[in-house]
Amino acid sequence: MIDALKSDEIVDKLGGRFKLTALIQRRLVEIIDGARPLVDREGRSDIELVIEEIVQNKITLEIDPAAIKTMQGTPAKRRA
């Protein structure tokens, strides 16, 4: 397991587990699609690389305020 994920420090840095997961997923897609890593790979897997970028404050999650306003007007779907 990745050591940085064992504590809540990385979760608190981003403001929650959902935001952390969203950032990891988005960055993993970029790395898989050929984006250049922002830290030395040093034999790390793609996910370890992304976690290290977050730990070193190389990447962060930015949410578009316009998207939030759009979502606020959308009612949640209910299960029958």
HUSUL-V524660 format. One record per backbone hydrogen bond with DSSP energy under -1.0 kcal/mol. NH is the residue of the N-H (numbers start at 1). CO is the residue of the C=O. Records with the same first field share a line. If there is no record, write none. Layout:
NH->CO, CO
//
This chain:
5->2
6->3
12->8
13->9
14->10
15->11
16->11
20->16
21->17
22->18
23->19
24->20
25->21
26->22
27->23
28->24
29->25
30->26
31->27
32->28
33->29
34->31
35->30
44->41
49->45
50->46
51->47
52->48
53->49
54->50
55->51
56->52
57->54
58->53
68->64
69->65
70->66
71->67
72->68
74->71
//
